[in-house]
Amino acid sequence: PMGEWDPCPIVQLFHLLSSKLSHLASNYSCCVNYSLTLPTFLLPLKSVRSGDDDAINQGKHMLEQMIKESHCKPTSANFNILLNAILKSKSEHKLEEAEKLMTRMQQIGGDASSDSASFNMFISALPRSNKPDAAEKAVDYLRSMFRLYKNDRYQKAKPDSFIFNCIVNLLARTQQECAYELIQRTLSAMQA
């Protein structure tokens, strides 16, 4: 139907151009091609808002292609485009999918590791999930950020005020006895 966005011709064109021009392209321009093409699949709001699984699956496929190619590794920015689309989808399993993607990012490591934007997106999605363990999961992810930032010296995972605000708000809404103590610890960590 008129007005619907179909990513398939773009995918086909990209793969055709990649295969025909790969011997001419430098490593840098190949990475640029992937970086420019991935948002093409995932950013149209109509596609993301409607929970378009096809666009998300195309994005996953493209990231896997990038991972397989030795001269062009994805970065957290590439993964974050897909992470954002997953978290905005209407899927009942979007948190699980997002967690799998963040785990994959950590497995790849380097520039593909989860950064503060990744954590921000995931942690801010937790309160909307209405999951009973959302507060614990948020605190666990904050701990992961601290480990990456302090122990691994990964500067891109430095917790920011947005993360702390999300977690404090989430904890404040819980009915758990430990919430007050966790809020105090979180506030102390902010000052450190």
Buried (B, 14 or more C-beta within 10 A) or exposed (E): EEEEEEBEEBBEEBEEEBEEEEEEBEEEEBBEBBBEBBBBBBBBEEBBEBBBEEBBEBBBEBBEBBBEBEEBBBBBBBBBBBBBBBBBBEBEEBBEBBBEBBEBBEEBEEBBBBBBBBBBBBBBBBBEEEEEEBBBBBBEBBEBBBEBBEEEEBEBBBBEEBBBBBBBEBBEEBEEEEBEEBBEBBEEBBEE
